[in-house]
Amino acid sequence: MVNAQHLSFKTNFGTSFSSPKADLGVVAKDGKKMQVFITGELANHFNFKKKNGYGMKLAVVGGYDYANFLAKNGLTELKITTPNLRLRWYPVSFHGDVEDMKIGKLVEKLPFGVDMLALLLMYTSVNGLHFDYGVGFGSILETAYVEGVNFPDQTVKRTMKYTGWGLQPVIFQSESNKFSVNAVFDFGKYSWTNANKGTSAFKSKHLGFGLQWHFLRKGK
């Protein structure tokens, strides 16, 4: 399968929306919903066939996630900062000009309307559909939210498991195929074990954009 290799670097950035779950959801509620995220991704594309741009892509991703929640009593807030590392798998990847993907031929015999939906799903999935598994190094600060509340800041560190998936469809590609822009629609969950051996978690949604550079290719 490894007939060609194509390395790329991508940075994604935008807005994250998080919600507390499990034990965390019992004591906390949504706070400042809109936070920021940023990731950097180093990926390697592997062709399935020597003269075919289709293959799969494996990547290493590093990033920062932020989340904010309020205690159920409204007196304190939780500020969560989570540097993270992930392994990412794109099951279907294409290297080259999007016009060479020839997806239109695969749907041309489908009924009208269905063909457009299938075409949209395919273009969105190729180079965009991915699955993540990784670890987060969370820092959870609980601090006073209401003025006049005498609450000493408390910070705990937690190692978190991350699982997620998403779509990052390409929305622009340069004529040289060396640069592209993508949208980001990612969905994931961080979970960890509390001091009392219970489980806390929060779900995170990412909306944003990415910039990708394709800087090395071996083979045809």
N, C-alpha and C positions, 0 to 999 in steps of 0.2 A: 504494500500500500504506500510506502514512503518513497514515492517517485519524485516528489518535488517538495521543497520546503519554502515557506514564505513567512518571514518574521515581521511583526508589526508592533507598534506601541500606540496605545489609546488612552486618553484621559477623558473621564466623564465628570460632569458637575451639574448641580441643580438643587432642587428642593426635595426634602424628605418629609414624610408624614408618618408618625408613629403612634401606636396604641398599646397600652399596657395589657398583658395577658397573664393567665395562671395566678400565682400568689401575688404578683405585683398588681394585677388587676383588682385584687380584693382591697388593697390599701390605697391605690392611686387611680386617678382618672386622667383624661386628656388634659394637657396643659397648652403650651404654645405650640400649636400643631406644625407650623411651617419652620423647619430647620434647614440646614445646608448639608450637603454631602459632596465628597470628591473622591475619585478613585483613579488609579493608574493601572494599566493592564499591559503586560508583555505576553504576546501570543505567537503561536507557531501553527501554521496551516500545513496539513498533510494531504496531498492529492491521493484520490483513490486510484486514478489511472494516470499514466505518463503524460498523455496529451489531452487531459480533461481537467478543467479548472475546478471541478467539484471534489470536495473532500470533507474533512472535519478539522476543527481547530481546538487546541488546548491552550490554556492561558493561566498565568499567575497574576492575581489581582491584589493590590494593596490599597487601603483607603481609610477615610475617616467618616464616621457617622455620628450625628448628634440627635438627641431626643430630649424632650422636656415633658414632665408630668406633674400634676398637682396631687397632694395628699387628699384623701376623701373629705377631710375636715376643712380643707382650704387654707390651712395655716402655713404649710411648708410646700416647697417644690423640689422636685428631683431633676437635676441636670446631669445627663448621661453623655459621656464622651467615649466613643468606641473606635480606637484604631483597630484595623482588622486585616487579616490575610485570608485569601480564598483561592481555591482551585476552581477553574471554570471550564466547562465543556460545551462547545458548539457542535451539535451532532451533524449539522449540514452547513458547510462553508463553501464559498466560491471565490476563487482568486482570478481576477481579471475584470474586464469591462462588463457591466451589468447587462448590456445588450447581447453579450455572448452567452448568457445563461439559458436562453431559448426556452423559458418557462411557458411562453405563449403557445408553443406547439403541444404542450402537455394538456392544455385545457381547451383547445380549439373545438373539440367535439362535444363539449359539455353544453347543456341548455343555456340560453341567454339569461343573464343574471347570476346563475350559478357559476358560470365561467369567470365573471368579474370578481366574485367573492373568492373563488379558488385562487385566482391570480394574485389578489391582494394578500391572502394568507401565505402563499408561497414566497412572494417577494419580501414579506415581513419576516418570515421564518429563516430564510437563507441568510447567513451571516448575522442573524439577529437573535434567534431563539437560543437560549443558553441555560445551563443549570450550574448552581454554585454550592460548594461545601467548604466551610472554613472555620476560623476561630477569631473571636473578638476579645480585646483586652480592655474591658470596660472599667471606667472610673465613674462611680455614682456619688454625686454630691447632693446631700439633703440640706437645704438652707431655708431660712425664714422667707415666707412669701408675703405675709401681711406685716406692715409697719407696726412696731410696738411689741411684736411677739419676741420673747426672749428665748431663742432657740440657737444653741451652739452648732456651727457647721459640722457635719459629719460626712466623711468620705470613706467609701468601701471600694475595694478592687475585686472584680470578678472576671474569671476566664469564661467566655461565652462560646457556645456552639452556634454556628450560623448555617442555615440552609435556605436556599432560595432559587428563584428562576426569573426569567424576564425576557423581554423583547427589545432589541436595540437595532431597528431597521436603518439601513443606509438611506439618507435623504439627499445626499449630494456626493458626487464622485468626480475628481478632476480628470481631465482628458488623459493625463499621463498615468492614471490609476495609482499615483503615489500618495494621494491625500483624499480623505473622505470625511464626511460629517454624518453623524447618526443621532437619532432620537433615543431616549432612554425611558423605558417603562419596566421597572424592576420591582419584584415583590420578595420579601424575605422575612426571616424571624431569627432573633437572637434569644437564646435560652441558657439558663445557668442554675446551679444549685445554691440555695441560700444557706446561711449559717445553721438554720434549724433543719436542714436536709430537705426542705421543700424545693419546689421548682418555680422560678420566675421567668418571665419572657416578655418581649415586646415585638410586635410586628412592625415592619418598616416598608414603606413604599417610596420609590424614587421616581421623580419626573425631571427630565433634564435633557442635555445634549452632550455629545462627545466629539472629539477631534481625533483622527487616526492617521498615523504616518506608516507607510509600508516601505521599509528601508533596506531589506535584503531578500534576495531571491536566489535559490539554487535550482537548477534544472528547468525544464520547459513543461 
